[in-house]
């Protein structure tokens, strides 16, 4: 395993860090404070961040060069994700999810129609107007998405073939990231109604098709700069060529491939949140005077900071290991990804809580920002599936 970075990777990481510091961090602070999330995502602040991210090319990192992307690997993407999430995990998640439907079409055999109609325009977008989202879970189907072999357990969103189109009806739950702002959805739909989850297909569904509607943005504890909303499908006619993956016994393997890549990213975001909180607490400890000395000189503070330091380092090392593995061993390893993501996401609330403790009363004040990292960290134990469900699913592969 060689984790040395190429000159291109170093440049991209440095660019991402500068963007995170100068653009994402101040925007994330502003968006977090807006009471109505719909107002936040309609704001010029949010749109400006997305526009600038697209101008740099963060949206097309792993899309092949032949289609207009940068053609880099998953490991490079993880490096960029950590830098962006260090600035703000909500906006970083929006940028990370934005290409998902386009990436899937490009990397998993999208036909020429799909490539020319969706992928190429997405790569050419420098205004942040084309945004993707992935819809799988439903109000009554969350953990069940991984239950195979039971025909009674299936998605309620269903499709029926009608000539050259599929007619799709149903809804996806409020956890669809970018759900309220997406232009193109990658959606899991039940086609073979007697086969349970094995009867699931994956479609690309443009948001502007008649019958597609979006719910109100979810008002949530943390990651408030990440749009999440329900999506509804009412007699939506989807062309047959927008079918990306037909029902197959390999459906679970396909899901695990997506989850392996996605959950590694969630773990990386957790590392970035801890790192940002640690840096805030470290700087504060050298400025705050108690007992006539900076509190950094008190052993209890040093020990809290040292525990944060080695925990973050361990989580990062674990995830970079998995990131390298994913990039070099398709389709990756669900057990390694689950373990690394779970470790990072489970220590993140504790580490960010301890960093708040270092600031004492100031730590719970929104003026000092650090309380936001604690709120964000909690959501990462649930994002893209709870760590418990992810681990139970991975355990069966041990």
C-alpha positions, 0 to 999 in steps of 0.5 A: 500500500502506497499512500504517497500523493502525486503532484496532481493529488497534492494540488487538488488537496491544497485547492480543496483546503483553501476552498474549504477555509475561504468559501465553505466554512463561513458559508456553513456557519451562516447556513446553519443559523437560518431557521427555515432550511428551505430559505437556506437552500434558496439563498445566494450563499448556498448557490454561490458555494455550489457554483464555485465548487463546480467551477473548480471541478469538485463535482466530476473527480471520478467521472472518466475523462472520456465523458468530461470528468477528471478521471481520478480514483476513489482514494483521491476523492476521499482526500478531497472530501476530508478537506471540504468537510473540514470546512463544513460537513453539510456543504461538503456532503452536498458537493459529494452527493451532487454527482452520484447519479451521474457517476453511477451512469458513467461508471456502471454502464450507462448507454450512449443516450444517458451519457450524452443527455446527462453525464456530459452536460453535468461535467460541463456545468460550471454554475452548479445547476445540475445536481444529483441525488440517490433515493432508496429508503422509504417511510416504511422501508429503511433497514429492510433494504438489505433484507433479501430472500423474503418476497413480502419485504419490498419497496413500495415505489413500483414501476410498470412497463408501458410500451417504451416507458415505465410508469412509476409511483411511490415516494422516497423518505425525507433522508434523500440528500439533495432531494429538494434541489436535485435535477436528476435522481438515481432511484431504486424502484420495485419492478418484479413485485413477487421477488422482494428486494431482488425485484428492485431496479435502478432508474435515472429520473429527471426532476422535471418529468411530469409527476415528480415533486419534492417535499420541504427540506428537513429541519434537523439537528446538524448538517443543516447545510445539507438539503434532505427532503422527500421525493414523490412520483405520481404516474411518472413516465420514464423512458426505458433507456433510463433504466440503469440496472435491471432486477437481479440476484446480484442486487445486494452486491450492487447495493453493497458496492454503493454503500461501501463507497458512500460509507467510506466517505461518511467516515472521512467526513467524521474525521474532518469534523473531529479535526476541525473541533480539535483545532478549535479547542487546541487554539482556545486552550493556548489563549484561555488563562486560568490559574495564571497560565494558559489552560493548555498547561494543565495536564487534564487539558493536555490529556483530552487533546492528546486523546483527540489527536491519536483517535483522529489519527487512528480513524483517518489511517483506518479510512485511508487504508479502506480508501486505498483498498476501494480504489485498487480492489473493486468493488471494495470490502464491505467489512473494512468499510463498515468497520472504518466508518463505524469506528470514526462515526462512533468516536466523533460524538465523544471527541467533539463533546470533549472538545466542547468540554475544553471550552467550558461554558463557551463551548455550548455557546453558538458564538464559539461554533464548536457546538455545531461540530457535536451536532454534526457528528451525531448525524454521521452515526445515522447518515447513509444508514445507521452504523448498527444496521451497516455492521449487522449487514457486514457481519454476515460477510465475515 
